[in-house]
């Protein structure tokens, strides 16, 4: 980083939403102007500023300062004050009025505006109303600017500072000085450690009750967001929070008890241990159990004579020209006769054929809705059944404006049957939202592979539903002949049973390319995706082939492989690009949304909507370097615009983590496997990766690593109690 000092001649561009600014600056001792670019929301023409940043050469705009932080002082010359007032920041003041004000008050004009604004009426052409408007606007600008300076003094980025100011306004400084830990609860993007650093610099002690309370709640929140736990056992929570806070466990335990007594946390006995919940997770779990049991009890089986139900199933088989096995018929019968049923099975066991028969079977009972957790899964469901399928969010009509679903208990779905695919991906919040929107008497069919990795979000819904013994569950285990010819399917089942997969080097749809070093693995992965598989199978490198890795970091992790694959598949050339947070986004790049954004607007063929979700994959259509913005088209045709404040929600997706691949299916999967921590390199992670492929799996690396993953059946316990609640409430 270097320091650059100079006078702001002009503001060339500013995004008012996120403060991204392009300023023309005349550096001290230099007659030439240079562009300064960065998040500088309150920088004004006429100000003298010191910029921390780097000098960079832009392909189109030449030399510019890439600003990481800045300090600005008020202009002190008459010309500087006039430029400042004429910049448009102060309501009611344009170039002509600025000239009049400075002509009357001289270089003291800004001091007058701050301490004696009533004197503005002394200027010709400014009456009392206009003077009051100018004074108020100037005061607001000063307040915003002072708040930004205050926040940046604690190491917060301008972007995050803008978020905080929008939440607390002029009260920001007093809020932080009274309890900086409010930032963790109320501002997305602020973690405990950031708030803790601010608190320490403000003189809060390590044993401050604000700090201890926030640390305990943060430990629970991280357990939910990072590991999917609905709750933590009290002893584990105390241990983790004490480690985070560097505090005595007895002290943490006392504060935890107070949080429970005050209703900020919920504690209850689950299986002989004290389970501690965040209230929102406790409500979601309890309501899901209540709604599920209510729905199950509300459905009455159709009035059919003995044998008629099976004859109805056989008739639908003839219509579709399929022949179900005994397990599939059992699944169809359960869907017809039960209020809620679960159908689970691995690849090649006929889940899709069963769904097709069930759709025809239940369509006689009324309207049937098909849905899945992600756009890719819904699209695949629609292609497999020939019937329209939607994401659960679209089915429930999520509204960003209302911050919730329009379909709920007050406005339920007009559906008689709802079939949900890829249930392993559904977390506790989405399950509750779906159940809230179902009228009593609606049949619910839940389909998924319980052996896959659980949902990214909190809860263990599919596994808990099965374990509760309160719902009709049908397990499909028979592998059909066509699927049985696929080594992908056979090896997936071998892996799931704890057997080593059969690996061939050529002539099959599942093979291992043996490589011993990270450099060899990386080179092979790039060659496979760039030329070998497209030439061999006629596949599109971007849309048909997916590289997925167990880990994000490391030489063959997600980040490193994304950089290599981007360079190979979408090199710079003359394409516009944008650097952000260590990544470069380029027109044509394959990208993924990495968190739910319910408010992000999208458009598609004349249709408008809101909501882009964790795991959605798309391609960059356009890059606006000046505005620091991207346009992305997702797989299902939605097009969304991303400004600078939203770029953290996108990652390159040439390579993705196995966890992020859930609900997706690709023609070919390339899986680099060398080594890794046992907690990650597990059997069900390998199983999940393999089951994402339709036509080909290529493992690149060491056979010993594959075998070690099969042997490692460690499944980290996910703390949830939906099964217990369902059993208790039945």
C-alpha positions in Angstrom: 0.0 0.0 0.0 1.1 3.6 -0.8 -0.2 7.0 0.2 -1.4 9.5 -2.4 -2.3 13.1 -1.4 -4.2 15.5 -3.6 -7.3 17.6 -4.3 -10.5 16.1 -5.6 -11.3 18.0 -8.9 -14.5 16.1 -9.8 -16.6 13.1 -9.0 -16.8 11.2 -12.3 -19.1 8.5 -11.1 -20.8 7.3 -7.9 -23.1 4.4 -7.1 -25.3 5.8 -4.3 -26.3 2.3 -3.1 -22.8 1.1 -2.2 -20.7 4.2 -2.3 -18.5 3.0 -5.2 -16.8 6.2 -6.6 -14.6 7.2 -9.4 -12.9 10.6 -8.6 -10.6 12.8 -10.6 -7.7 13.8 -8.4 -5.0 16.3 -8.8 -2.0 15.0 -6.8 0.0 17.5 -4.8 3.0 18.6 -6.8 1.7 17.2 -10.0 -0.3 19.1 -12.7 -1.8 15.9 -14.1 -5.1 14.4 -13.0 -5.4 10.7 -12.0 -8.5 8.6 -11.3 -9.0 7.3 -7.8 -11.5 4.3 -7.6 -13.0 2.6 -4.6 -15.8 2.8 -2.0 -15.7 6.5 -1.0 -19.3 7.4 -0.4 -18.8 10.9 1.0 -15.8 12.1 -0.9 -16.6 15.4 -2.5 -15.2 17.7 -5.2 -13.0 20.4 -3.7 -11.8 18.3 -0.7 -8.2 17.6 0.0 -7.7 13.8 0.6 -5.1 11.2 1.5 -5.7 7.9 -0.2 -4.3 4.5 0.9 -4.1 2.2 -2.1 -2.1 0.9 -5.0 -1.2 2.4 -8.4 -2.6 0.2 -11.1 -2.6 0.3 -14.9 -6.2 -0.2 -16.3 -6.4 -1.6 -19.8 -8.9 1.1 -21.0 -8.5 4.0 -18.5 -4.7 4.0 -17.9 -3.1 4.7 -14.5 -5.5 4.8 -11.5 -5.3 4.6 -7.7 -7.2 1.6 -6.4 -8.3 3.0 -3.0 -8.6 0.8 0.1 -9.2 3.7 2.5 -9.1 7.4 2.6 -9.2 10.5 4.8 -10.5 13.8 3.5 -10.3 17.3 4.9 -12.6 20.2 4.1 -11.5 22.5 1.3 -9.8 25.6 2.5 -9.6 27.7 -0.6 -12.5 29.7 -2.1 -12.4 27.7 -5.3 -12.3 24.4 -3.4 -15.3 25.4 -1.2 -17.2 26.4 -4.3 -16.5 23.0 -6.0 -17.5 21.2 -2.9 -20.9 23.0 -2.6 -21.5 22.7 -6.4 -21.0 18.9 -6.3 -24.7 18.1 -5.8 -24.3 16.6 -2.3 -26.2 19.4 -0.6 -29.9 19.7 -1.5 -30.8 23.1 -2.9 -27.3 24.0 -3.9 -26.1 23.9 -7.5 -23.2 25.7 -9.2 -25.0 29.1 -9.3 -26.1 29.0 -5.7 -22.6 27.7 -4.6 -21.1 30.8 -6.4 -23.4 33.1 -4.6 -22.7 31.5 -1.1 -18.9 31.6 -1.6 -19.1 35.1 -3.1 -20.8 36.3 0.1 -19.0 34.3 2.8 -15.7 33.5 1.1 -13.7 30.5 2.3 -15.6 30.6 5.6 -18.8 29.4 3.9 -18.6 25.9 5.3 -18.1 27.1 8.8 -21.2 29.3 8.5 -23.2 26.4 7.2 -22.2 24.3 10.2 -22.5 26.8 13.1 -24.6 29.7 11.8 -26.8 28.3 9.0 -29.5 30.9 9.7 -27.2 33.5 8.1 -27.8 31.9 4.7 -30.8 34.2 4.2 -28.3 37.1 3.9 -27.3 35.7 0.5 -29.4 37.2 -2.4 -31.9 34.7 -3.7 -32.0 32.4 -0.6 -35.2 32.6 1.4 -35.9 31.1 4.8 -37.4 27.8 3.5 -34.5 27.2 1.1 -32.0 28.2 3.8 -33.6 25.6 6.2 -33.4 22.9 3.5 -29.8 23.6 2.7 -28.9 23.7 6.4 -30.6 20.3 7.1 -29.0 18.7 4.1 -25.6 19.9 5.1 -26.1 18.6 8.6 -27.2 15.2 7.3 -24.2 15.0 5.1 -21.9 15.9 7.9 -23.5 13.3 10.2 -23.1 10.6 7.6 -19.5 11.6 6.9 -18.5 11.7 10.6 -20.1 8.3 11.2 -18.2 6.8 8.3 -14.9 8.2 9.6 -15.8 6.9 13.1 -16.5 3.4 11.8 -13.4 3.3 9.5 -11.3 4.2 12.5 -12.1 0.7 13.8 -11.0 -1.0 10.6 -14.4 -1.5 9.0 -14.6 -1.3 5.3 -16.5 1.6 3.7 -19.0 -1.0 2.3 -19.7 -2.4 5.7 -19.7 1.0 7.3 -22.5 2.0 4.8 -24.5 -1.0 5.9 -24.2 -0.1 9.5 -25.1 3.5 8.9 -28.2 2.5 7.0 -29.3 0.4 10.0 -28.6 2.9 12.8 -28.3 6.3 11.1 -27.2 9.2 13.2 -27.4 6.9 16.3 -24.6 4.7 15.0 -21.9 6.1 17.3 -24.0 6.0 20.4 -25.2 2.5 19.6 -21.7 1.2 19.3 -20.4 3.0 22.4 -23.3 1.5 24.5 -23.2 -2.0 23.1 -21.1 -2.8 19.9 -22.2 -6.4 20.0 -25.5 -5.3 18.6 -23.7 -5.4 15.3 -23.5 -9.2 15.4 -27.3 -9.6 15.8 -28.5 -6.8 13.6 -26.0 -6.4 10.7 -25.4 -9.2 8.2 -21.7 -9.5 7.5 -20.5 -8.5 10.9 -19.1 -11.4 12.9 -18.4 -11.6 16.6 -14.7 -11.0 16.2 -15.2 -7.7 14.3 -17.6 -6.5 17.0 -15.2 -7.7 19.7 -12.3 -5.7 18.2 -14.4 -2.6 18.3 -15.5 -3.3 21.8 -12.0 -3.8 23.0 -10.9 -0.5 21.4 -13.8 1.2 23.1 -12.7 -0.1 26.5 -15.1 -3.0 27.1 -13.7 -5.7 29.3 -13.3 -9.3 28.4 -15.8 -10.2 31.1 -18.4 -7.7 30.0 -21.9 -9.2 30.1 -22.6 -7.8 26.6 -19.5 -9.7 25.3 -20.3 -13.0 27.1 -24.0 -12.9 26.0 -23.0 -12.1 22.4 -20.3 -14.8 22.3 -22.7 -17.5 23.5 -25.3 -16.6 20.9 -22.7 -16.4 18.2 -21.4 -19.9 19.0 -24.9 -21.2 18.6 -25.4 -19.3 15.4 -22.1 -20.6 14.0 -23.1 -24.2 14.9 -26.3 -23.7 12.8 -24.8 -21.9 9.9 -21.5 -23.8 9.7 -22.4 -27.3 10.7 -26.2 -27.4 10.4 -27.0 -28.0 14.1 -30.5 -27.1 15.3 -29.2 -27.0 18.8 -26.1 -27.8 20.9 -25.9 -29.8 24.1 -25.3 -27.4 27.0 -21.9 -28.8 27.9 -20.6 -28.6 24.3 -22.0 -25.0 23.9 -20.3 -23.9 27.2 -17.0 -25.4 26.1 -17.1 -23.9 22.6 -18.2 -20.4 23.8 -15.6 -20.4 26.6 -12.9 -21.2 23.9 -14.2 -18.4 21.7 -14.4 -15.9 24.5 -11.2 -17.0 26.3 -13.3 -17.1 29.5 -13.8 -19.5 32.4 -16.5 -22.1 31.7 -18.2 -21.4 35.0 -18.6 -17.7 34.0 -20.0 -18.7 30.6 -22.4 -21.2 32.3 -23.8 -18.5 34.5 -24.4 -16.1 31.7 -26.0 -18.9 29.7 -28.4 -19.6 32.5 -29.4 -16.0 32.5 -30.0 -16.0 28.8 -32.3 -18.9 29.1 -34.2 -17.3 32.0 -34.7 -14.1 30.0 -35.9 -16.0 27.0 -33.0 -15.1 24.7 -32.2 -18.8 24.4 -34.3 -21.9 24.9 -33.1 -25.0 26.9 -34.9 -28.3 27.3 -34.2 -31.9 27.9 -33.7 -34.0 24.8 -32.7 -37.6 25.3 -31.2 -37.0 28.7 -29.1 -34.0 27.7 -29.9 -30.3 28.0 -30.3 -29.0 24.4 -29.8 -25.2 24.0 -31.5 -23.5 21.0 -31.7 -20.2 19.4 -35.4 -19.3 19.7 -36.0 -19.2 15.9 -34.6 -22.7 15.5 -36.6 -24.0 18.4 -39.8 -22.5 17.0 -39.0 -23.9 13.5 -38.5 -27.4 14.8 -41.6 -27.4 17.1 -43.8 -25.9 14.4 -42.6 -28.4 11.8 -43.5 -31.3 14.1 -46.9 -29.9 14.9 -47.8 -29.1 11.3 -46.5 -32.4 10.0 -48.6 -34.4 12.5 -51.6 -32.2 11.8 -51.3 -32.8 8.1 -50.8 -36.5 8.5 -53.9 -36.8 10.5 -56.0 -34.6 8.2 -55.8 -36.9 5.1 -58.4 -39.6 4.6 -57.6 -42.6 2.4 -59.7 -42.9 -0.8 -62.7 -45.2 -0.5 -61.5 -48.2 -2.5 -62.5 -51.8 -2.1 -59.7 -54.4 -1.4 -57.6 -54.8 -4.5 -58.9 -51.7 -6.2 -55.9 -49.6 -5.2 -53.4 -52.1 -6.7 -55.5 -52.3 -9.9 -55.4 -48.5 -10.2 -51.6 -48.7 -9.9 -51.4 -51.4 -12.6 -53.5 -49.3 -14.9 -51.1 -46.4 -14.6 -48.2 -48.8 -15.3 -49.9 -49.8 -18.6 -50.5 -46.2 -19.5 -46.9 -45.3 -19.0 -45.6 -48.6 -20.5 -43.6 -49.4 -17.3 -43.4 -52.4 -15.0 -42.9 -51.6 -11.3 -41.1 -53.8 -8.9 -42.8 -54.7 -5.6 -41.0 -51.9 -3.7 -42.1 -49.3 -6.3 -45.7 -50.5 -6.1 -45.5 -50.3 -2.3 -44.3 -46.6 -2.8 -47.2 -45.8 -5.1 -49.7 -47.5 -2.7 -48.3 -45.4 0.2 -48.6 -42.2 -1.8 -52.3 -43.1 -2.5 -53.3 -44.3 0.9 -51.3 -42.1 3.3 -51.4 -38.4 4.1 -47.6 -38.1 4.2 -45.1 -40.6 2.9 -41.4 -40.7 2.4 -39.7 -42.6 -0.6 -36.0 -43.0 -0.3 -33.4 -44.8 -2.4 -30.0 -44.5 -4.0 -29.3 -44.0 -7.7 -30.8 -46.5 -10.2 -33.5 -47.7 -7.8 -36.4 -46.3 -9.8 -37.4 -43.1 -7.8 -38.2 -41.2 -11.0 -40.3 -44.1 -12.4 -42.2 -44.3 -9.1 -42.8 -40.5 -9.2 -44.2 -40.7 -12.7 -46.7 -43.4 -11.7 -47.6 -41.5 -8.5 -48.3 -38.3 -10.5 -50.7 -40.1 -12.8 -52.2 -42.0 -9.9 -52.9 -39.0 -7.7 -53.9 -36.6 -10.5 -57.3 -38.1 -10.2 -57.5 -36.7 -6.7 -57.0 -33.1 -7.7 -54.1 -30.7 -8.6 -50.6 -32.0 -8.3 -47.6 -29.7 -7.6 -44.0 -30.8 -8.2 -41.1 -29.0 -6.5 -37.5 -29.2 -5.4 -35.2 -27.1 -3.2 -33.0 -25.7 -6.1 -33.6 -24.5 -9.6 -31.4 -27.2 -11.1 -33.2 -30.0 -9.2 -36.6 -28.6 -10.2 -35.5 -28.4 -13.8 -34.3 -32.0 -13.7 -37.5 -33.1 -12.1 -39.5 -31.4 -14.8 -37.4 -33.1 -17.6 -37.8 -36.5 -16.0 -41.5 -36.4 -15.4 -42.7 -34.2 -18.4 -44.6 -32.1 -15.8 -43.8 -28.6 -14.7 -41.8 -28.4 -11.5 -40.8 -25.3 -9.5 -38.4 -24.5 -6.7 -40.0 -24.6 -3.3 -39.4 -20.8 -3.0 -41.3 -20.1 -6.2 -44.1 -22.5 -5.3 -44.5 -20.6 -2.0 -44.2 -17.2 -3.8 -41.4 -15.7 -1.8 -41.6 -11.9 -1.6 -38.5 -9.9 -0.9 -40.7 -6.8 -0.1 -42.5 -8.8 2.6 -39.4 -10.7 3.7 -41.4 -14.0 3.6 -43.6 -16.3 1.7 -47.0 -15.2 0.4 -48.3 -18.7 0.6 -48.8 -19.6 4.3 -51.5 -20.7 6.7 -53.6 -17.6 5.9 -53.1 -18.1 2.1 -52.5 -21.8 1.5 -51.6 -23.5 -1.8 -54.4 -24.5 -4.2 -52.9 -28.0 -4.4 -54.3 -31.4 -3.5 -51.0 -33.2 -3.8 -47.4 -31.9 -3.4 -44.4 -34.0 -4.4 -41.0 -32.8 -3.2 -37.8 -34.2 -4.7 -34.2 -34.0 -3.4 -35.5 -33.9 0.2 -32.0 -34.4 1.7 -31.4 -30.7 0.8 -34.4 -29.3 2.7 -33.5 -27.6 6.0 -35.8 -27.0 8.9 -36.9 -23.5 7.9 -37.9 -24.5 4.4 -39.7 -27.5 5.7 -41.8 -25.4 8.1 -42.6 -22.9 5.4 -43.8 -25.6 3.1 -46.0 -27.2 5.7 -47.5 -23.8 6.7 -48.7 -23.5 3.1 -50.5 -26.8 2.8 -54.2 -27.0 3.5 -55.5 -29.8 5.7 -56.2 -32.8 3.5 -53.3 -32.2 1.1 -51.2 -35.2 0.3 -47.5 -34.8 0.7 -44.9 -37.1 -1.0 -41.3 -36.6 0.0 -38.6 -38.2 -2.2 -34.9 -38.2 -1.6 -31.7 -40.2 -0.9 -31.1 -40.3 2.9 -27.5 -41.4 2.4 -26.4 -38.2 0.8 -24.9 -35.3 2.7 -27.5 -33.4 4.7 -28.8 -29.9 4.0 -26.4 -27.0 4.1 -29.0 -25.2 6.3 -29.8 -26.1 9.9 -31.6 -29.4 10.7 -31.6 -33.0 9.5 -35.1 -33.1 8.1 -35.1 -36.2 5.9 -33.2 -38.4 8.3 -35.3 -37.2 11.2 -38.6 -37.8 9.4 -37.5 -41.4 8.7 -36.1 -42.0 12.2 -39.3 -40.7 13.9 -41.3 -43.9 12.9 -44.4 -41.7 12.6 -44.6 -41.6 8.7 -44.9 -44.3 6.1 -41.4 -44.8 4.7 -40.7 -46.9 1.6 -37.1 -47.8 0.8 -36.2 -48.6 -2.8 -33.2 -50.9 -2.9 -33.6 -52.9 -6.2 -31.2 -51.7 -8.9 -32.7 -52.0 -12.4 -31.1 -53.7 -15.3 -30.4 -50.5 -17.3 -28.9 -48.8 -14.2 -27.1 -52.0 -13.3 -25.1 -51.6 -16.5 -23.7 -48.4 -15.2 -20.5 -48.5 -13.1 -21.5 -45.2 -11.7 -24.7 -46.7 -10.1 -23.0 -49.9 -9.1 -20.0 -48.2 -7.6 -22.3 -45.7 -5.7 -24.0 -48.6 -4.0 -20.7 -50.3 -3.3 -19.4 -47.2 -1.7 -22.6 -46.8 0.4 -22.2 -50.4 1.6 -18.5 -49.8 2.5 -17.1 -51.7 -0.4 -14.4 -50.4 -2.7 -15.5 -49.2 -6.1 -14.5 -51.2 -9.2 -12.1 -48.9 -11.1 -11.2 -49.3 -14.7 -8.8 -47.1 -16.6 -10.8 -47.1 -19.9 -13.9 -48.3 -21.5 -16.4 -47.6 -18.7 -18.3 -44.7 -17.2 -16.2 -44.8 -14.0 -12.5 -44.7 -14.0 -9.4 -43.5 -12.1 -6.6 -41.4 -13.6 -3.7 -42.2 -11.3 -1.7 -39.1 -10.4 0.6 -38.7 -7.4 1.2 -35.0 -6.9 -0.9 -31.9 -6.7 0.7 -30.5 -9.9 0.0 -33.7 -11.8 -3.6 -33.8 -10.6 -4.2 -30.1 -11.4 -2.8 -30.5 -14.9 -4.9 -33.6 -15.6 -8.1 -31.9 -14.4 -7.6 -29.0 -16.7 -6.8 -31.2 -19.7 -9.9 -33.4 -19.0 -12.2 -30.4 -18.9 -10.7 -28.3 -21.6 -10.1 -30.9 -24.4 -10.1 -34.6 -23.6 -13.7 -35.1 -22.4 -15.2 -32.6 -24.9 -13.3 -34.4 -27.7 -14.1 -37.9 -26.4 -17.8 -37.4 -25.5 -18.8 -34.2 -27.3 -19.4 -32.4 -24.0 -19.5 -28.7 -23.3 -16.6 -27.8 -21.0 -18.7 -25.3 -19.0 -22.2 -26.7 -19.0 -21.8 -30.5 -19.1 -18.7 -31.1 -17.0 -18.3 -30.3 -13.4 -15.2 -30.4 -11.3 -15.9 -30.8 -7.6 -13.4 -31.1 -4.7 -13.8 -32.1 -1.0 -11.9 -29.0 0.2 -11.9 -25.3 -0.6 -8.3 -24.7 0.2 -5.1 -26.5 -0.9 -3.4 -27.0 -4.2 -6.2 -29.2 -5.5 -9.0 -27.4 -3.6 -11.9 -25.4 -5.0 -10.1 -22.0 -5.0 -6.9 -23.2 -6.7 -8.7 -25.3 -9.3 -11.1 -22.4 -10.1 -8.1 -20.2 -10.9 -6.5 -22.8 -13.2 -9.7 -23.7 -15.0 -10.7 -20.0 -15.5 -7.3 -19.4 -17.1 -7.7 -22.3 -19.4 -11.4 -22.1 -20.3 -12.0 -18.3 -20.2 -8.6 -16.5 -20.6 -8.5 -12.7 -20.4 -8.1 -11.7 -24.1 -10.2 -8.6 -24.7 -13.0 -9.6 -22.3 -14.1 -7.1 -19.6 -13.3 -8.2 -16.1 -13.7 -7.1 -12.5 -11.4 -7.9 -9.6 -13.1 -8.4 -6.2 -12.0 -10.0 -3.0 -9.1 -12.0 -4.5 -11.2 -13.2 -7.4 -11.4 -12.0 -11.0 -14.9 -12.1 -12.6 -14.8 -12.1 -16.4 -17.5 -12.1 -19.0 -18.3 -15.7 -19.8 -17.2 -17.0 -16.4 -19.2 -19.8 -14.7 -20.3 -18.6 -11.3 -22.4 -19.7 -8.3 -24.6 -17.9 -5.8 -23.2 -18.8 -2.4 -25.9 -17.5 -0.1 -29.7 -17.0 -0.2 -30.6 -13.5 -1.3 -34.4 -13.3 -1.2 -34.4 -9.6 -2.4 -32.3 -9.8 -5.5 -34.4 -8.9 -8.5 -34.4 -11.0 -11.7 -36.0 -11.1 -15.0 -36.8 -13.8 -17.5 -38.8 -13.6 -20.8 -40.9 -10.7 -19.6 -41.4 -12.1 -16.1 -40.0 -10.4 -13.1 -39.3 -11.8 -9.7 -37.1 -11.8 -6.6 -34.8 -14.3 -5.0 -31.5 -16.0 -6.0 -30.5 -18.9 -3.8 -27.4 -20.7 -2.5 -26.1 -23.1 -5.1 -27.7 -21.5 -8.2 -25.3 -21.7 -11.1 -25.0 -19.2 -13.9 -22.8 -17.4 -16.4 -21.6 -13.8 -16.5 -23.3 -12.1 -19.5 -21.8 -8.6 -19.0 -19.3 -6.7 -16.9 -19.6 -3.0 -16.3 -16.2 -1.9 -15.0 -17.1 1.7 -14.4 -20.1 0.8 -12.3 -18.4 -2.2 -10.7 -21.3 -4.4 -11.7 -22.0 -7.8 -13.3 -25.0 -9.3 -15.1 -25.5 -13.1 -14.6 -27.8 -15.5 -16.4 -28.7 -18.6 -14.4 -29.3 -22.1 -15.7 -33.1 -21.6 -15.6 -33.0 -18.4 -17.6 -33.2 -15.9 -14.8 -31.1 -12.8 -15.3 -29.9 -10.8 -12.3 -27.7 -7.7 -11.9 -25.0 -7.6 -9.2 -23.5 -4.3 -7.9 -20.4 -4.0 -5.9 -22.2 -4.7 -2.6 -23.4 -8.1 -3.9 -20.2 -9.5 -5.4 -19.4 -11.3 -2.2 -22.4 -13.5 -2.9 -20.8 -14.9 -6.1 -17.9 -17.4 -6.5 -16.4 -19.0 -9.6 -17.9 -22.4 -10.2 -15.6 -24.1 -12.7 -14.9 -26.2 -9.6 -17.3 -26.4 -6.6 -17.3 -28.2 -3.3 -19.1 -31.5 -3.0 -21.5 -29.9 -0.5 -22.5 -27.3 -3.0 -23.2 -29.9 -5.7 -26.2 -31.3 -3.9 -29.4 -31.4 -5.9 -27.5 -31.0 -9.2 -26.7 -33.5 -11.9 -24.0 -33.3 -14.5 -23.2 -35.4 -17.6 -19.6 -35.8 -16.3 -18.0 -35.3 -12.9 -14.3 -34.8 -12.4 -13.2 -35.5 -8.8 -9.6 -34.7 -7.7 -8.7 -36.9 -4.7 -5.2 -36.8 -3.2 -5.5 -36.5 0.6 -7.3 -34.4 3.2 -8.5 -34.2 6.8 -10.5 -37.3 7.9 -13.4 -35.1 9.0 -13.9 -34.2 5.4 -12.7 -37.2 3.4 -15.7 -39.4 4.3 -17.7 -42.2 2.7 -20.9 -40.2 2.3 -19.0 -37.2 0.7 -17.6 -39.6 -1.9 -21.0 -41.2 -2.4 -22.6 -37.7 -2.9 -20.0 -36.7 -5.4 -20.4 -39.9 -7.4 -24.2 -39.7 -7.5 -24.0 -36.3 -9.1 -22.9 -37.8 -12.4 -25.2 -39.1 -15.2 -22.7 -40.4 -17.8 -19.2 -40.3 -16.5 -17.1 -40.1 -13.3 -13.4 -39.5 -13.5 -11.4 -39.6 -10.3 -8.0 -38.0 -10.6 -5.4 -38.9 -7.9 -4.6 -41.8 -5.7 -6.5 -45.0 -5.3 -5.4 -45.1 -1.7 -7.3 -41.9 -1.0 -10.5 -43.4 -2.6 -10.2 -46.5 -0.4 -9.5 -44.5 2.7 -12.7 -42.5 2.1 -14.8 -45.7 1.7 -13.3 -47.0 5.0 -14.1 -43.7 6.8 -17.7 -44.0 7.7 -17.5 -41.1 10.1 -20.7 -39.1 10.0 -20.5 -36.1 12.2 -23.6 -36.0 14.4 -26.0 -33.2 13.5 -27.8 -32.1 16.6 -31.5 -31.9 15.8 -34.7 -33.3 17.5 -37.4 -33.2 14.9 -37.7 -37.0 15.2 -38.2 -36.8 19.0 -40.8 -34.1 18.6 -42.7 -36.0 16.0 -42.8 -39.1 18.2 -43.9 -37.1 21.2 -46.7 -35.3 19.4 -48.2 -38.3 17.5 
